Amino acid sequence: GAHSCTPEDKDSLPDLKESFTIGAEASSQMNDSPMHGPNQWPKSLPGFESAMRDYWDALLGSVANRLMRALAASLDLEETFFLNQCDNPVAQMVLLRYPPVMDPVERRIGCGSHTDCGFLTILSQDEAGLEVQRKDGSWLKVAPKDEAFVVNLGDMAAYWTND
């Protein structure tokens, strides 16, 4: 798939990344949702669909639910506050590959500066590259850690909590 975080203007190059996006499929309660539908799975990768569905279920069914409960508790909200907001979520799992930059003069980056528009981003890193902008505008490099996730709160978290 092709999607870019870098603002598109005549002077910027597109993000240097490859992606495969998996989305929340329609439940029986939402047959007419334009934001949900069947995923398109590559037929040439045996076991890929099953592995990705299992990973999706583990992240959405366990990790995300625990994070939402913990976040609600830390904000003195009802434990299910965020869970109630995420009934049949417009959720995505994006697998990203950032190819090496072959021409350093080109100055392309994997993903441009952006905010996450959703509620919660759960990121599994395998290489360095992620940077987070501090309130003062400086950038902090986030080193990958084995068996750990980076969790970002997105724009919806600020909206739901009146931040």
N, C-alpha and C positions, 0 to 999 in steps of 0.2 A: 504494500500500500504506500501511498505518498501523502504525507502530511508534514507541515512545516511549522516550527515555532518561531522562526526568524521572520520579522516583518518583511513583507514583500515590497521592495522598492527597486528602482533601477540600479542602485549602487550596491545592493546586497546579493550575495549568492545564496541559493537554497541550502537548507540543512543537509549535512552529509550523513545520511542514515538510511537504513532499510528497516521496514517494519512489517509485522503481521498482527492484525488486530482481531481480537475475539470479543464479541459483545454479549450482553445479557439477552437471552432469547425470550420470546414472548411466552408468558404463562397463559393458562386457560382463562385467567381473569382479564387479560389484556390483548385479546385477539386483534384489535384494530389499532394497536399502538404503532405510530410511525417510527418510534425510536427502538423498537425491538423486532427481531426477525431471526430467521435461521442463519447460522454462520456458514461460511463457505470453507470447506476443509480440503486441503490438497490430497488427492487420491494417491499420489506417488510416494507418500510417507506413511507406511503401515505403522499403526500404533500411536501416531501423532495426535489424532483427535482424542483418543481415550486418555492419553497422558495429560493433555491440556485441559480436558474436562475435569480430571481428578485434581489437578493443580488449582483450577478455578474454584472447585468446590471447597478445597482446603483453605484457600485465601479468603473467599467470600463467606464461607460458612463458619469458619473458625477464627482466623486471624482478624479479619475486619470486624466481626461481631464483638470480639474481646476488646479491640481498640476503641470501638464506639462506646461500649459500656464504661471503659476506663476513662475516656475523655469526658463523658457525661458526669461521672462521679467527681472528676477533678474540678469541674465547673459548678458543682452543687446542683446539678440538674437531675431530673428523674432518670434512673438508670437506663430506661429504654428510649430516652428522648431522641437520640440520633437513629436508633434502630427503627423507630416509628417514621422517621423522615425518609428512610431508605427501603420502604416496601416496594418491591418490583423496581429496583434502581436502574437507571440508565448507566450501567457499569460497563467498563471495558478493561481488557487485559491486553496490553500492547507488548509484543516481543520486539526488542530493538537490537539491531546490530550496527555498530559504528565502524565502517571500514577505515583502515589507516589512511591518513592524509599522505598522498604520494608526492604532492608538490607543495612544499612549505610556503612558497611565495603566494600560492592561491589563497591562503588564510581562510579556508572553509572550516566551519565548526560543526560538531555533531548535532547540536540542538541549541538554538538561540535562546536568549533570555526570555522568560515567560513566567506567568503564574499558572497554577493548575486550576482550571475552571470548575472542577468538580468538588467533592467534599473531602475525599481521602485518597492519597496516593501511597501505595505500598510498593517500594522499589527494592528489587534485589539486584545488587551490583556485582559484577565480576571483574571489573577493571576500574582504574581511577579515571576521573573526568568530570564527575558531578561537582558543581559549585553552587553554593547557596548565598544569596545576597543578604547581608546584614542590614539592619535599619539605617546604619550610617552610610550605606551605599557600597561598602567594601565587600569583597567576595571571600568566602571561606571554602576551601577545598574539602570535600567529604570523601575520606578514604574508605574503600570497601572493607567490610569485615566478614569473615567466614560465618555462615549460618546466622546472619543478621539482616534485617530490613532497615531501610531508611523510610521514615514515614513523614509525608508532607501533608499539612492541612491546606486544602484548596479554598478557592473563593467562596464556595457554599458554606464552609465552616464559619467564616466571618459573617456571612449573611444570616445564618440560622442563630448565631449567638449575638447579633447586633454589635459586632466588633468594628 
